[in-house]
Amino acid sequence: METIIRTQHILLLLSALCGLCYLYQTVYLILPLFKRRPGPARTAEPETDFALLIAARNEQAVLPWLLDSIRAQDYPSERVTVYVMADNCTDRTAALARARGAVVYERRDPVRVGKGYALRALLEHMEADGHIARHDAFLVFDADNLLAPGYLRAMSRGFAAGYPALCGYRSSKNFMDNWITAGYGLWYLHDSAHLNASRMRLGVTCACTGTGFGFTRALLERMGGWPFHTLVEDIEFDAWCAVQGVTMGYCADAVVYDEQPLTLGQSWVQRTRWVRGGIQVSLKYAGALCRGLFSGSIRQRWGCFENLTLTMYGYGTCALAGSLAAAATLLAGGPHSVAKGLALPLLGMLGGLFVMGALTTAQEWRRIPGTPGQKVKSCLTFPFFMLTYIPVAVSALFVRPQWRPVRHTVAVGVESMVQRAK
């Protein structure tokens, strides 16, 4: 009996910590319902000289469409230069990029693989050739992306407003292909329309997710190039910004479309890498983030707090609380009680995820491609997609995934994406 009581006390403490860690997520979810959409002032004229950085590995099927969407931007062409790192390519990626006016470098390195190393090499080549000094800001994209009209103007306004780093609004090229792509799509819309939008309104730092983000030349010099080489270089960049007190802004009008995995197998491999990368970042920045909780500005402290809760420490606390709950229930009432005890939290989790997906769908209805029926269906399947993260996270603890390229095949123009969202 004493063991059960002690376990229950520990469980109550961990549950309270979980609630403390994630209560702000509820605030982020509902805040956009009552506040206007944030964004830098729309009066700034385009003055930013952009370098667009693309790391591509065997992307001949999709890269030309990204480059065409860049050329179609309503922005002075003399202020835009595209740089492509053809990373260990065996196809026509480099030739196609050159044919569309990009500055192309090629890299052969079978040991140091991954987007982080490719970006580092690209920036080193640019520095050696005198290109870095020509540009005010640098934007990072994946080869499968498409830029919506007005993307560069929106980002230019953000940099003109004084932000040293910026992220855009991430949507999906193949949103309604199946329940997996719809799950990805809704999560990214939630990340933009709720998390980053609320952070922007509250004046705290935002976070980038993989692609469609950028930074000024001054910040690049402060970083000393691109020093982020974990399996999730974008999350590592977020953690570094939080520790350094760098405020990242969010541009709701800077829309970038991204291709999502079509099968559960592809998704499993990708997300396993993300979880392992999250563990890498958690361990690498643990000390700096903890120290950041008690130093610097309130904005910097909050950024460190969010990074801690959104890594293995926050998720690990919740997982431990759930395990202890199951153990306490087992000791008190046996296996049948455990089944009953786990059913209620599971239903609560499914209900919470459904509310998240439904609010995201309702708020972003006009920006989601698909029929009304498809949009409603995506709300219903979203909770089950998110629950697949649980076995993915468990499997990631026992495997050591390496960076592997994801094959991209959705070759469409940006005009098609704009039409679908109408």
N, C-alpha and C positions, 0 to 999 in steps of 0.2 A: 504493500500500500504506500509506503514512504517513497518507493521508487516512482510510482505513478504520480504522486503529488509533486515530486521534484521535476519530473518530466513535464507535467502540466504547467508548472511555474516557468520553466525555461521556454516552453511553447508560447506562453502568454507574452513573455519578453520579446521573443523573436517575431511574433505576430505584430506586436506594437512597432517594432523596428521596420517591418515590412510596410505597415501602414504609413509610417513616417516617411519612408523612402519614396513611396509611390503616390501619396496623396496629391502631390503637385501635378501628377499626370491627369488627374480628374479635372483640376483647374484648367490645365492646358486644353482639355477636351471641350469644355463648355465656354471658355472665354471668347472664342471667335464668334459665338452666337450673339454676343452682346456688344462687340466692338467692331469698328470698321476695319476693313482689310488694310494691313500696314504696308508701307513701302516708301522708298526715298521720294523726294519731291520730283514731280514730273516736268518741272520747268528747266532743268539742267540740259544744256546742249551737249551733244557728244564731243567729248574732248579727250577720251581715253584711247591711247594707242595700245591695241590688244595683240598679244601673242596667244594663239590657240594651240594647246599642246595635246597631241593624240598619240597614245601608245597603241600600236596595232600589230597583231600577230595573225597572219593568214586571214585577213579581213576583206579580201577583194569583192566579196558579195555585197557588203554593206557600206564600206567606207566611202565609195563614190556618192552615195545618197547623203551622207553627212556633209561632205564637202560641197555638194550642190546646195544644201540648206544654209550653209555658211555664206556662199556667194549670193544667195537670194536675200540676205539680211538688208534691211533698210538702214544702212550705216555706211559712212564713208569708207570705200574699199581701201584707200591709202592708209587707213588706220587699223587695218586687220591683216595679220600675217599668220598663216597656218604652218605649224611645224609637226611633222610626223616622224615618229621613231618606228621603223619597220623592224620589229623585234623577232629575230629568229624566224623570219618568213621564208616559206618555200613556194609561195604563189606570186601573183602579180600585184600585190599590195603596193609596193614601192613605186612601180611603174605607173599605176593608176593614180596614185597621189601626185606624182610629178606632173602627169598630164593635166591635172586640174589646178596646177599652180602652187602646190605646197612645197615647202622646203623639207626635203626628206633626208633622213639619216638612216643607216642600216646598222644593225647590231647582231653579232653572233656570240652568244655566251650561254652554253648549255648548263652552267652551274648556277649562276646568279639569275634566276628566272623570276618573272613576276612584274606587275605593273610598276611597283615602287622602284625597282632597279632600272626599268626602261625609262621612267621619267627622269631619274637621276642622270642617266647617260645622255638623254636628250638635252637637258639643261646644261650639262658640261660641254657638249658639242656647241650649243648656242653661245655659251660664254667664250669658248675658244675662237669662234668666228665673229665675235663682236656683236651678236644679235641682242643680248640681254639689255644692254644700255639703250636700245632703240624703243623699248616698250615700257608702258606705265603699269600694265597689269597682265596677268597670265591666267588663262582659263583652261581647265583640265576636262577632257572628254574621253569617252570610250568610242571605239570605231563604229559601234552599232547605234550611236545616238543620232537624233535629229533635233535641230534647233527650230523652235517656232518663230514666226516673224516677230520682230521686236525684241528678241532675246538680248542682243548686244546693246541696244539702247537702254533697256532696263538695267543691265549690269553696269553700264556706264554711269547711270544716275546713282547707283549704289556706291560706286567708287568716288564719285563727285561729292557724295554726302560724307565722306571721310572714313568709310569702313576699310580696314586693311585686308579683310577677307570676306567673301560673299558666297552664298549658295543660292541656287535657283529652285524653281518648282518642278518636281520630277514626276512625269507621267509615263505611260507605257505605250509602246508601239503595237503590241499584241495583247492588249488588255483582256479582250473577251474570247481568246482562243480556247481556254478551258478554265476549270476551277483553280488551277495552280497559277496561271498568269493573272487571273482576276484577284487572287489572294495577294500576290506581289503588288499588283497595281493599287489595290485599296490601301495596303500598308504604306506605300510611298506617298499616296495622296494624304493620308492621315499624318504622316511625318511632316509634310509641307504645310497643309492647311490648318493643322492643329498645333503640333509641337513647335515648329519654327515660327509660325504666325504668332503664337502666344508669346514665345520668347521675344520676338521682335517688339510686340506691344508693351511688354514689361521692361524692355531695355536691357535684357541679359543676352549673353552670347548664344548664337544659333549653332547648328551642327550640320555638316555635310554628310551625304550618304553616297559615296562611291563615284559620282560623276556630276558634271555641271556646276563645279565650284571654281573659285578663283582667288587670287591674292595679288597684292601690289608688289612692285619691284623692291620697295623698301622692306616688306616682310620677307621676300625671297632672300634678300641679302642677310636679314636677321637670322633666317633658318640656316644659312650657309649652303644653299642648294636644296636638294630634296633628300633629307636624311631618313625617310620613313620606308622601311623595308620589311615590315611584318606582313602577315597574310592579309591584313586589312589596313592598308596604308592610309585610307581615308579616316578611319576611326583613330588611328595613331595621330594623324594630323589634328583631329578634334581635341584629343587629350593634350597634345603639345600646346595648342592654342589656349586651352583652359589653364594649364599650369603657368603659361607665360602672360596671362592676362590679356590675350588678344581677343577682341570682340568681333565675332563673325556676324555679318548681317544677312538678311534674307530678302530676296526679290521675288515677290509673288507673280510678277509679270514676265519673269525670265523662265520660260517653259522649255524643258528639255525632255524628249521622249527616249525611252530606253527599252531594249528588248529583254524579255524575261524567259527563263527556261520553260520548255513545254512539257517535260515529263517529270514525274516524282523522283526518278533516279538522278537526272541532271540537277534538280533542285536540292536533293539530299547531299550530293557531292559539294555543291556550291555552299550550302548553308553550314555543312560540317567544317569547311574551310573558314567560314566567317566565325563560327564558335571558337575554333582553335585560335584564330587570329585575335579574337576578343580576349582569350586567356593570355596570349602573348602581351597584348597591350596592358591588361590588368596588372600583370606581374612587373612589366617594365616601368610603369608609371605609378605604381602603388604608393611609394614613399612621397613622390612629388605631389600627387593629388591629395594625400592626407595632410601634408604640410600646408598645401594651398587652402585647406578648410579654415586655417587660423591665421592667414596672412594675406596682404593685398587688399584690394577693394572688395566691396560686397559683391559686385558683379563677378570678380575673379573667384571668390569663394563659392558662389553659386555654381559657376561653371565646373569647378572641381567636384562639388557635391553631386551634380548631375552625372558627371562622368563616372563617379564611383558607383552610383546606383544603377547605371546602365551598363555595367560590366559584370564580371563574375562575382563581385562582392555583393551587389544588390540582389542579383538573381540567385546567388548561392545562399544568401540568408533566407530567401523565400523557399528554396528547395529544402533547406535544413528544417525550416518550420513545418513544411508538409510532411517530411519524413518523421519528425518527432510526433506530429499529430497521429500519423498512422501507428507508430509504436505505442503511444499512450492508449490509443483505442484498442489495440491488440491486447495489451496487458490487462485492460479493464474489462473487455467484453468478448475477446476472441475474434477469429477470422470474419465471422458474419458482421460483427460490429464495424470492422475495418471497411468492409465493402459499403456499408451504409454510411459510414463517416466520410468516405472519399467521394461518394456520389454527390453529396450536397455541394462541396467546394468545386467539383468538376462542372456541375450544372451552373453554379455561380460564375465560373470562368467563361463558360460558353455564352451565358447571358451578357456578361460584360463585353466580350468580344463582338457579339452581335450588335449591341448598342453602339460600340465604337465604329463598326462598319456601316451601320445604318446612318449615323450622324455624318460620317464622311461622305457617304453616297448622297444624302440629302443636300449637304452644303455644296458639294462639288458636282452636282447633277449635270449641269450643262457642259462641264469639262471632261466628263467621262464618255468615251465612245461606246456605242452600243444602243440597243433598243431598251425601252423601259423594262421589259421582261428580263433581259439579260442583266440589267443593273440590280433588279430585285434579287435575282438568283445569286448574284455575286455576294450580296449581303448574307444570304443563307449559308453559303459555303465558306465564307471568310473565317468564321470561328474554327472550323475544322482544319483549314489550312494552317492557321496559327498554332493549333494544338500539335501539329506535326513537328513543331520546334522541340517539343519535349523529348521524343525519341532521338531526334537529330542531335540535341545537346548531350544526351546520355552517350550516344555512339561516339561523339567527338572526344569524349574523355578517354577513349580506348584506342583511337586510331591517330596516326600522325599524317594528315593529308598534306600534300604539297600543292603549290600553285599549278593549276592546269587551266589552259584556255578553254572558254566556253564557245562552242561553235554557233555562229550567228547566221541566220538565213532569211530574216524578215527584211526583204529589199523593197522598201516603199519610199515614196517621196513625202516631204512634209505637208504638201498640199492635201494628200490623202488623209493625214492625221487631223488636220484642221477641219476637213469636211466631216469626218466621223464624229467629232466632238460637238457638232452643231445640232 
